[in-house]
Amino acid sequence: MRYFRPFGSVFLVALALSGCREEEAPPVLVGLPPAPLLSERGYGLILDFEVGGGRGYYERFLARPTWPGAASGVTVGVGYDCGYNAPAVIREDWRALSASPRLVGVSGLKGVAAKARVAEVRDIVVAWELAEGVFNAVTVTRFWQLCERTYPGFAALHPNAQAALVSLTFNRGASMVGDRRREMREIRDAAARADYGAMARANRASVRIWRGTAIERGMARRREAEAKLMEEVPGL
């Protein structure tokens, strides 16, 4: 198993290609440690769904702020949703971007409010190197730590399963409350006993909540990719 840390040393969230973020952003963590190492397959999965696989798609379609739709906010870089980040956090995370004060202006805006304002910042261009740097040093680290708090036994899981959980949490958040989160609770319990098969089955089953919606296809594709990654464990 190889591990992959993307280049970039600068220092996030909406799903840019297959739907939108479902709920709250993770709590802001002060004094972030060095970015954790995702498995190469896991890192590739996240880039596939957030920026079409990497630099080429990003520079063609996502280098300028976008509004992915539904409950998303104005989104920049690799799935960085300004709607779910406070002004001070945006200012710090994007301090290497001269236009960061303008991104602060769309902080907290979601849904139609974000849609109405995205044109105001569409002239901002975020270079791939900066976008990947922020994703690596800030986003991955925050969601890794959120996974550590959300899933008992996370640290002992196979790296592919860890990366799949980071992808899932990045997309859906960490809430375990309500019927929509039934499979999330099943995944949490299965992760605690390192039952990779049960984790994958629950992740596939969660597609029920998007049936009949405009994002069903994208969500089904992402959940299936995460489930397969959970199963890519030697000896399973």
C-alpha atoms as a printed R data frame, in Angstrom:
    type eleno elety resid chain resno       x       y       z
1   ATOM     1    CA   MET     A     1   0.000   0.000   0.000
2   ATOM     2    CA   ARG     A     2   1.377   3.374  -1.014
3   ATOM     3    CA   TYR     A     3   0.336   6.586   0.681
4   ATOM     4    CA   PHE     A     4  -0.171   9.848  -1.084
5   ATOM     5    CA   ARG     A     5   0.250  13.410   0.050
6   ATOM     6    CA   PRO     A     6  -0.371  15.955  -2.713
7   ATOM     7    CA   PHE     A     7   2.121  18.733  -3.214
8   ATOM     8    CA   GLY     A     8   1.377  22.157  -1.816
9   ATOM     9    CA   SER     A     9   2.318  23.809   1.439
10  ATOM    10    CA   VAL     A    10  -0.289  26.538   1.812
11  ATOM    11    CA   PHE     A    11  -3.114  25.849   4.043
12  ATOM    12    CA   LEU     A    12 -11.225  24.409   4.109
13  ATOM    13    CA   VAL     A    13 -16.918  22.575   1.435
14  ATOM    14    CA   ALA     A    14 -19.634  21.472  -1.232
15  ATOM    15    CA   LEU     A    15 -19.693  18.544  -3.546
16  ATOM    16    CA   ALA     A    16 -18.813  20.091  -6.892
17  ATOM    17    CA   LEU     A    17 -19.671  17.241  -9.226
18  ATOM    18    CA   SER     A    18 -22.278  14.912  -7.757
19  ATOM    19    CA   GLY     A    19 -24.546  16.880  -5.472
20  ATOM    20    CA   CYS     A    20 -24.184  19.259  -2.561
21  ATOM    21    CA   ARG     A    21 -23.117  19.236   1.032
22  ATOM    22    CA   GLU     A    22 -25.861  17.864   3.183
23  ATOM    23    CA   GLU     A    23 -25.251  19.638   6.469
24  ATOM    24    CA   GLU     A    24 -23.012  21.566   8.803
25  ATOM    25    CA   ALA     A    25 -19.322  22.203   8.322
26  ATOM    26    CA   PRO     A    26 -16.943  20.644  10.850
27  ATOM    27    CA   PRO     A    27 -15.873  22.674  13.855
28  ATOM    28    CA   VAL     A    28 -12.884  24.903  13.268
29  ATOM    29    CA   LEU     A    29  -9.713  23.405  14.668
30  ATOM    30    CA   VAL     A    30  -6.968  25.757  15.757
31  ATOM    31    CA   GLY     A    31  -3.321  24.819  15.313
32  ATOM    32    CA   LEU     A    32  -3.801  22.110  12.713
33  ATOM    33    CA   PRO     A    33  -1.110  19.401  12.703
34  ATOM    34    CA   PRO     A    34   0.626  18.262   9.514
35  ATOM    35    CA   ALA     A    35  -1.796  16.857   6.966
36  ATOM    36    CA   PRO     A    36  -2.399  13.109   7.329
37  ATOM    37    CA   LEU     A    37  -1.483  10.725   4.541
38  ATOM    38    CA   LEU     A    38  -4.442   9.439   2.589
39  ATOM    39    CA   SER     A    39  -4.073   6.255   0.582
40  ATOM    40    CA   GLU     A    40  -3.350   6.978  -3.062
41  ATOM    41    CA   ARG     A    41  -6.637   5.368  -4.102
42  ATOM    42    CA   GLY     A    42  -8.540   7.360  -1.504
43  ATOM    43    CA   TYR     A    43  -7.024  10.675  -2.496
44  ATOM    44    CA   GLY     A    44  -7.822   9.960  -6.116
45  ATOM    45    CA   LEU     A    45 -11.434   9.142  -5.236
46  ATOM    46    CA   ILE     A    46 -11.963  12.467  -3.493
47  ATOM    47    CA   LEU     A    47 -10.394  14.434  -6.353
48  ATOM    48    CA   ASP     A    48 -12.558  12.494  -8.809
49  ATOM    49    CA   PHE     A    49 -15.765  13.661  -7.155
50  ATOM    50    CA   GLU     A    50 -14.677  17.129  -6.105
51  ATOM    51    CA   VAL     A    51 -12.704  18.358  -9.129
52  ATOM    52    CA   GLY     A    52 -13.243  15.865 -11.947
53  ATOM    53    CA   GLY     A    53 -10.061  13.945 -11.188
54  ATOM    54    CA   GLY     A    54  -7.543  16.731 -10.834
55  ATOM    55    CA   ARG     A    55  -5.855  19.691 -12.432
56  ATOM    56    CA   GLY     A    56  -7.142  19.432 -16.013
57  ATOM    57    CA   TYR     A    57 -10.837  19.483 -15.166
58  ATOM    58    CA   TYR     A    58 -10.293  21.974 -12.373
59  ATOM    59    CA   GLU     A    59  -8.547  24.540 -14.548
60  ATOM    60    CA   ARG     A    60 -11.193  24.204 -17.240
61  ATOM    61    CA   PHE     A    61 -14.325  24.392 -15.096
62  ATOM    62    CA   LEU     A    62 -13.635  25.142 -11.428
63  ATOM    63    CA   ALA     A    63 -10.783  27.648 -11.155
64  ATOM    64    CA   ARG     A    64 -13.379  30.397 -10.594
65  ATOM    65    CA   PRO     A    65 -15.915  30.344  -7.728
66  ATOM    66    CA   THR     A    66 -19.052  28.327  -8.485
67  ATOM    67    CA   TRP     A    67 -22.416  27.543  -6.956
68  ATOM    68    CA   PRO     A    68 -22.928  23.737  -7.142
69  ATOM    69    CA   GLY     A    69 -26.633  24.009  -6.355
70  ATOM    70    CA   ALA     A    70 -29.168  23.045  -3.669
71  ATOM    71    CA   ALA     A    71 -27.946  23.992  -0.152
72  ATOM    72    CA   SER     A    72 -24.368  24.706  -1.225
73  ATOM    73    CA   GLY     A    73 -22.647  28.009  -0.751
74  ATOM    74    CA   VAL     A    74 -20.192  29.726  -3.069
75  ATOM    75    CA   THR     A    75 -17.494  27.112  -3.589
76  ATOM    76    CA   VAL     A    76 -13.822  27.633  -4.433
77  ATOM    77    CA   GLY     A    77 -10.785  25.417  -4.827
78  ATOM    78    CA   VAL     A    78 -11.270  21.728  -4.083
79  ATOM    79    CA   GLY     A    79 -14.806  21.743  -2.673
80  ATOM    80    CA   TYR     A    80 -14.225  24.611  -0.226
81  ATOM    81    CA   ASP     A    81 -17.699  25.941   0.580
82  ATOM    82    CA   CYS     A    82 -17.672  29.512   1.838
83  ATOM    83    CA   GLY     A    83 -21.253  29.065   2.988
84  ATOM    84    CA   TYR     A    84 -20.103  26.703   5.732
85  ATOM    85    CA   ASN     A    85 -17.025  28.621   6.855
86  ATOM    86    CA   ALA     A    86 -16.867  31.720   9.060
87  ATOM    87    CA   PRO     A    87 -15.256  34.943   7.800
88  ATOM    88    CA   ALA     A    88 -12.163  34.599  10.010
89  ATOM    89    CA   VAL     A    89 -11.672  31.003   8.873
90  ATOM    90    CA   ILE     A    90 -11.912  31.910   5.190
91  ATOM    91    CA   ARG     A    91  -9.491  34.786   5.674
92  ATOM    92    CA   GLU     A    92  -6.952  32.503   7.358
93  ATOM    93    CA   ASP     A    93  -7.358  29.502   5.057
94  ATOM    94    CA   TRP     A    94  -7.008  31.630   1.927
95  ATOM    95    CA   ARG     A    95  -4.509  34.164   3.202
96  ATOM    96    CA   ALA     A    96  -2.240  33.424   0.214
97  ATOM    97    CA   LEU     A    97  -5.038  34.595  -2.116
98  ATOM    98    CA   SER     A    98  -5.093  38.353  -2.581
99  ATOM    99    CA   ALA     A    99  -8.860  38.264  -3.204
100 ATOM   100    CA   SER     A   100  -9.656  36.447   0.065
101 ATOM   101    CA   PRO     A   101 -11.420  39.530   1.576
102 ATOM   102    CA   ARG     A   102 -13.970  39.267  -1.233
103 ATOM   103    CA   LEU     A   103 -14.600  35.587  -0.453
104 ATOM   104    CA   VAL     A   104 -15.334  36.670   3.110
105 ATOM   105    CA   GLY     A   105 -18.260  38.595   1.673
106 ATOM   106    CA   VAL     A   106 -20.058  35.379   0.690
107 ATOM   107    CA   SER     A   107 -19.393  33.610   3.982
108 ATOM   108    CA   GLY     A   108 -22.502  31.956   5.411
109 ATOM   109    CA   LEU     A   109 -24.574  32.295   2.240
110 ATOM   110    CA   LYS     A   110 -26.239  29.046   1.151
111 ATOM   111    CA   GLY     A   111 -28.802  27.941  -1.386
112 ATOM   112    CA   VAL     A   112 -30.530  30.671  -3.388
113 ATOM   113    CA   ALA     A   113 -28.744  33.378  -1.405
114 ATOM   114    CA   ALA     A   114 -25.393  32.013  -2.572
115 ATOM   115    CA   LYS     A   115 -26.671  31.602  -6.126
116 ATOM   116    CA   ALA     A   116 -27.632  35.273  -6.181
117 ATOM   117    CA   ARG     A   117 -24.154  36.403  -5.120
118 ATOM   118    CA   VAL     A   118 -21.771  34.059  -6.929
119 ATOM   119    CA   ALA     A   119 -21.515  36.388  -9.925
120 ATOM   120    CA   GLU     A   120 -19.874  38.991  -7.676
121 ATOM   121    CA   VAL     A   121 -16.794  36.798  -7.234
122 ATOM   122    CA   ARG     A   122 -16.675  34.939 -10.561
123 ATOM   123    CA   ASP     A   123 -13.725  37.030 -11.724
124 ATOM   124    CA   ILE     A   124 -11.502  35.508  -8.992
125 ATOM   125    CA   VAL     A   125  -9.165  32.801 -10.281
126 ATOM   126    CA   VAL     A   126  -7.687  30.287  -7.820
127 ATOM   127    CA   ALA     A   127  -4.597  28.549  -9.186
128 ATOM   128    CA   TRP     A   128  -4.537  24.748  -8.944
129 ATOM   129    CA   GLU     A   129  -1.404  24.802  -6.779
130 ATOM   130    CA   LEU     A   130  -3.141  26.971  -4.195
131 ATOM   131    CA   ALA     A   131  -6.408  25.016  -4.390
132 ATOM   132    CA   GLU     A   132  -4.648  21.699  -3.818
133 ATOM   133    CA   GLY     A   133  -2.472  23.188  -1.106
134 ATOM   134    CA   VAL     A   134  -5.498  24.396   0.879
135 ATOM   135    CA   PHE     A   135  -7.260  21.087   0.354
136 ATOM   136    CA   ASN     A   136  -4.263  19.097   1.569
137 ATOM   137    CA   ALA     A   137  -3.186  21.163   4.539
138 ATOM   138    CA   VAL     A   138  -6.591  22.334   5.787
139 ATOM   139    CA   THR     A   139  -9.499  20.297   4.436
140 ATOM   140    CA   VAL     A   140  -8.019  16.825   4.701
141 ATOM   141    CA   THR     A   141  -6.665  17.558   8.167
142 ATOM   142    CA   ARG     A   142  -9.974  18.898   9.511
143 ATOM   143    CA   PHE     A   143 -12.027  16.049   8.161
144 ATOM   144    CA   TRP     A   144  -9.491  13.448   9.278
145 ATOM   145    CA   GLN     A   145  -9.743  14.782  12.812
146 ATOM   146    CA   LEU     A   146 -13.533  14.874  12.545
147 ATOM   147    CA   CYS     A   147 -13.474  11.203  11.507
148 ATOM   148    CA   GLU     A   148 -11.287  10.357  14.482
149 ATOM   149    CA   ARG     A   149 -13.924  11.829  16.783
150 ATOM   150    CA   THR     A   150 -16.880  10.379  14.887
151 ATOM   151    CA   TYR     A   151 -15.806   6.788  14.216
152 ATOM   152    CA   PRO     A   152 -14.427   4.759  17.148
153 ATOM   153    CA   GLY     A   153 -11.484   2.706  15.940
154 ATOM   154    CA   PHE     A   154 -10.841   4.990  12.963
155 ATOM   155    CA   ALA     A   155  -7.094   5.130  13.599
156 ATOM   156    CA   ALA     A   156  -6.802   1.331  13.391
157 ATOM   157    CA   LEU     A   157  -8.678   0.951  10.103
158 ATOM   158    CA   HIS     A   158  -7.009   0.104   6.809
159 ATOM   159    CA   PRO     A   159  -5.904   3.331   5.007
160 ATOM   160    CA   ASN     A   160  -8.362   2.764   2.160
161 ATOM   161    CA   ALA     A   161 -11.257   2.570   4.615
162 ATOM   162    CA   GLN     A   162  -9.992   5.672   6.393
163 ATOM   163    CA   ALA     A   163  -9.933   7.584   3.110
164 ATOM   164    CA   ALA     A   164 -13.437   6.355   2.248
165 ATOM   165    CA   LEU     A   165 -14.717   7.692   5.574
166 ATOM   166    CA   VAL     A   166 -12.986  11.033   4.980
167 ATOM   167    CA   SER     A   167 -14.736  11.235   1.598
168 ATOM   168    CA   LEU     A   168 -18.089  10.304   3.123
169 ATOM   169    CA   THR     A   169 -17.772  12.798   5.973
170 ATOM   170    CA   PHE     A   170 -16.570  15.527   3.624
171 ATOM   171    CA   ASN     A   171 -19.722  14.999   1.583
172 ATOM   172    CA   ARG     A   172 -22.300  14.304   4.311
173 ATOM   173    CA   GLY     A   173 -20.967  15.705   7.562
174 ATOM   174    CA   ALA     A   174 -20.831  13.759  10.817
175 ATOM   175    CA   SER     A   175 -24.345  13.912  12.254
176 ATOM   176    CA   MET     A   176 -25.791  10.581  13.405
177 ATOM   177    CA   VAL     A   177 -29.299  11.875  14.181
178 ATOM   178    CA   GLY     A   178 -32.484  10.905  12.367
179 ATOM   179    CA   ASP     A   179 -33.638   8.347   9.830
180 ATOM   180    CA   ARG     A   180 -31.514   9.857   7.051
181 ATOM   181    CA   ARG     A   181 -28.506   8.965   9.202
182 ATOM   182    CA   ARG     A   182 -29.468   5.336   9.843
183 ATOM   183    CA   GLU     A   183 -26.732   3.988   7.586
184 ATOM   184    CA   MET     A   184 -24.220   6.442   9.010
185 ATOM   185    CA   ARG     A   185 -24.813   4.909  12.435
186 ATOM   186    CA   GLU     A   186 -24.393   1.440  10.959
187 ATOM   187    CA   ILE     A   187 -21.100   2.481   9.373
188 ATOM   188    CA   ARG     A   188 -19.921   3.957  12.679
189 ATOM   189    CA   ASP     A   189 -20.696   0.720  14.540
190 ATOM   190    CA   ALA     A   190 -19.111  -1.429  11.831
191 ATOM   191    CA   ALA     A   191 -15.974   0.734  11.812
192 ATOM   192    CA   ALA     A   192 -15.562   0.180  15.557
193 ATOM   193    CA   ARG     A   193 -15.173  -3.567  14.918
194 ATOM   194    CA   ALA     A   194 -13.292  -3.127  11.597
195 ATOM   195    CA   ASP     A   195 -16.089  -4.883   9.701
196 ATOM   196    CA   TYR     A   196 -15.296  -3.539   6.248
197 ATOM   197    CA   GLY     A   197 -18.003  -5.554   4.518
198 ATOM   198    CA   ALA     A   198 -20.715  -4.172   6.796
199 ATOM   199    CA   MET     A   199 -19.385  -0.637   6.285
200 ATOM   200    CA   ALA     A   200 -19.614  -1.033   2.510
201 ATOM   201    CA   ARG     A   201 -23.116  -2.533   2.588
202 ATOM   202    CA   ALA     A   202 -24.444   0.284   4.753
203 ATOM   203    CA   ASN     A   203 -22.862   2.894   2.527
204 ATOM   204    CA   ARG     A   204 -24.509   1.410  -0.552
205 ATOM   205    CA   ALA     A   205 -27.855   1.184   1.243
206 ATOM   206    CA   SER     A   206 -27.788   4.906   2.078
207 ATOM   207    CA   VAL     A   207 -28.548   5.741  -1.560
208 ATOM   208    CA   ARG     A   208 -32.214   5.268  -0.619
209 ATOM   209    CA   ILE     A   209 -32.400   8.824   0.673
210 ATOM   210    CA   TRP     A   210 -31.611  10.368  -2.731
211 ATOM   211    CA   ARG     A   211 -33.900   8.186  -4.849
212 ATOM   212    CA   GLY     A   212 -36.005  10.287  -7.169
213 ATOM   213    CA   THR     A   213 -33.891  13.413  -6.684
214 ATOM   214    CA   ALA     A   214 -31.785  15.290  -9.211
215 ATOM   215    CA   ILE     A   215 -28.569  14.154  -7.532
216 ATOM   216    CA   GLU     A   216 -29.431  10.465  -7.189
217 ATOM   217    CA   ARG     A   217 -27.055   9.343  -9.924
218 ATOM   218    CA   GLY     A   218 -24.085  11.301  -8.612
219 ATOM   219    CA   MET     A   219 -24.654  10.253  -5.024
220 ATOM   220    CA   ALA     A   220 -25.049   6.611  -6.005
221 ATOM   221    CA   ARG     A   221 -21.789   6.747  -7.919
222 ATOM   222    CA   ARG     A   222 -19.926   8.291  -4.991
223 ATOM   223    CA   ARG     A   223 -21.366   5.903  -2.396
224 ATOM   224    CA   GLU     A   224 -20.470   2.928  -4.606
225 ATOM   225    CA   ALA     A   225 -16.908   4.189  -5.088
226 ATOM   226    CA   GLU     A   226 -16.518   4.667  -1.330
227 ATOM   227    CA   ALA     A   227 -17.970   1.212  -0.661
228 ATOM   228    CA   LYS     A   228 -15.518  -0.421  -3.062
229 ATOM   229    CA   LEU     A   229 -12.665   1.425  -1.374
230 ATOM   230    CA   MET     A   230 -13.839   0.172   2.032
231 ATOM   231    CA   GLU     A   231 -13.621  -3.354   0.611
232 ATOM   232    CA   GLU     A   232 -10.123  -2.904  -0.811
233 ATOM   233    CA   VAL     A   233  -8.500  -4.446   2.219
234 ATOM   234    CA   PRO     A   234  -6.021  -7.349   1.973
235 ATOM   235    CA   GLY     A   235  -7.624 -10.606   3.049
236 ATOM   236    CA   LEU     A   236 -11.214  -9.354   2.860
